[in-house]
């Protein structure tokens, strides 16, 4: 009798262990499925705070890259670092080749290239296809004093946001959606 009791207890223990292993496997499968299902976002953002850059140069670069695709903006900023292209700026600045007035802010462009690489990676993770720079903004930050209080440091906040480029989809007839909407409006006006 004692052997039968011991066997029953062993069987119950082995069943409990098997059930626990199955539960763990089920939990792991559900976790993997949850990780795979990442919702697609329509934009990606990069924020940089308290950078040691000139705010004037940062604003000029932001105007220069706004509305461009990320890869093209990076190529043009690399040309600026090689002194082949100038960034247009306001103020009493000498004229450059191809534009009225401009400068070559090399260090600021290098920082912007790093930010654009980060923005491209964020677009890749968020599933943004064919991104273009929708928002590029540079703001003043609080400027701490240097040693002995004689001068202040340069400080700037930068925000870059990229969105998907919207393509006009063609329908089965080969007409674009905008053309169809215009035709529908014209038909409604004629009926009245």
N, C-alpha and C positions, 0 to 999 in steps of 0.2 A: 504494500500500500504506500509505503513511503516513497518507493521508486516512481509510482504513478503520480504522486503529488509533485515530486521533483520534476518529472517530465512535463507536467502541465504548467508549472511555473516557468520552466525554460521555454516552452512553446509560447507562452504569453509574453515573455520578455523579447523573444525573437520577433513576434508579431508587432510589438510596440516599436522596436527598433526599425523594422521595415516601414511601418507607417510614418515614423518621423523622417526617415530618409526620403520617402515619396513626397512628403509635405515640403521639405527643403528644395527638392528638385522642381516642384511646381512653383514655388516662390521665385526661384532663380529664373525660370522660363518667363514668368510674368514680368519680372524686372527687366529682362532683356527686351521683351516686346515693348515695354514702356519707354525704354531708352531709344529704341529705333524710331519711334513715332515722335519726331520733333516737329512742332508746328512751324509752317513757313511764314516768315515775317516779310513785310514789304519794304523795310528800310534797315539800315545799320548805322550806328553812331560811334564816334570817337571823341572823347573829351580829354583835353589836356589842361591842367591847372598849374599856375605859377611857373611858366616857362621863362627862362632868362633871355627873352627875345625883345627886340624893339617892337612896340605896338604899331608904329607907323609902317614898318616893313611887313609885319604880319597881316595888317589890313590890306596892303597892296597885293600880297601873295594870295590872300583869300579872294580878292576880286579877280585875280588872274586865273585861278583854277575853278571858279564857280561855273557850273553848267557843263563841265567837261567830264569825259569818262576818266576813271581812275588811272588806267594805264597811260593815257595820253598826257594827263597832268603830271605823272611821275617822269615821263620822258622829257617834257618841257622844263621841269625843274632841274633835271640832270643837265640839260643844256645850259641853264643859268649857272650852275656850279662850274661848268667848263668855260664860262664867259662867252658863250656863243649867242645867247639870247638875253635881252634885258627885260626886267619887270617894269611896266609903266608905273610911275609914281607922280604924286602931286607936289607942287612946290617949285622953288627955283633950283632946278636940277638940270645938268647939261643934257643935250640931245644925244641919242644913241642911234645906231644903225637900225633902220626899219621902223622906228617909233619916234615920237616927239621927244619925250624926256623919260629917263629911266635909270635904274641902278641894278647892281648885281649882288643881292643879299645872299651870299654863299652859305653862311652858317644857318640862317633862318630857313633856307631852302632844304638843307640837309635834315633839319628837324621835321619839316613838312613832308619830306619823302618817307621818313620813318612813320609818321602819322598816317600817310596814305597807304603804306604797306599794311599797317594795322587795320585800317578801314577795309581794305580788300579782303583780309582774312575774316573780318567780321561779316562781310557780305557773303563770303563763301559758307560760313557756318550758318547764317540765317537763311540761306537759300535764295539770295537776291541775284537774279540773272541780269547781265548787262547793266551794271550799276553806273549811274552818273552822279556827280556831286551836286546835291540839291541845296544844301545849306553849308556855307563856309563863313564862319564868324570869328573875329578876334576882338577881345575886350580887354580893357585895362584891368590889372589886378592891383592889390595893395602893394606898395613899393617900400620895402624896409630900407632903413638907412644903412650906409656902409660904416666901416669903422670910424670912430671919432665924430660921426654925424655930419660929415662934410658933403656927401653926395648920397644919391639913392640908387638902388639896384633897378634893373629893367625887369618888369614882370608882365606877363600876358596870359590870358585864358584863351584857348582855342577850341572851337566846336566844329566838327565836320560830320555831315550826315549824307548818306547816299541812298538813292531810291532806284527802283527798276525803271528802265525806259519802256514806255508803253508803245507797242506797235499797233498800227491800225490793222485789224484782222479783216481778211477778205471772206466773203460768204461764198456759197456754191456758185452763184451766178457770176462771180468775179468782181462784184461791186463792193466798195468799202462801206462800212457801217454808217459813216457820216453821210454818204451819198443817199443811202436808203432812208435815213431820217429826214433829209431835206425833201426827198420825193414824197414821203408820207405827209409832211407838213404842207407841201404844195397841193396834194390831193385833198386834204382837209379844207384848205382855203377855197379851192375850186368848188367843193360841194356846198359850201355856205353861200 
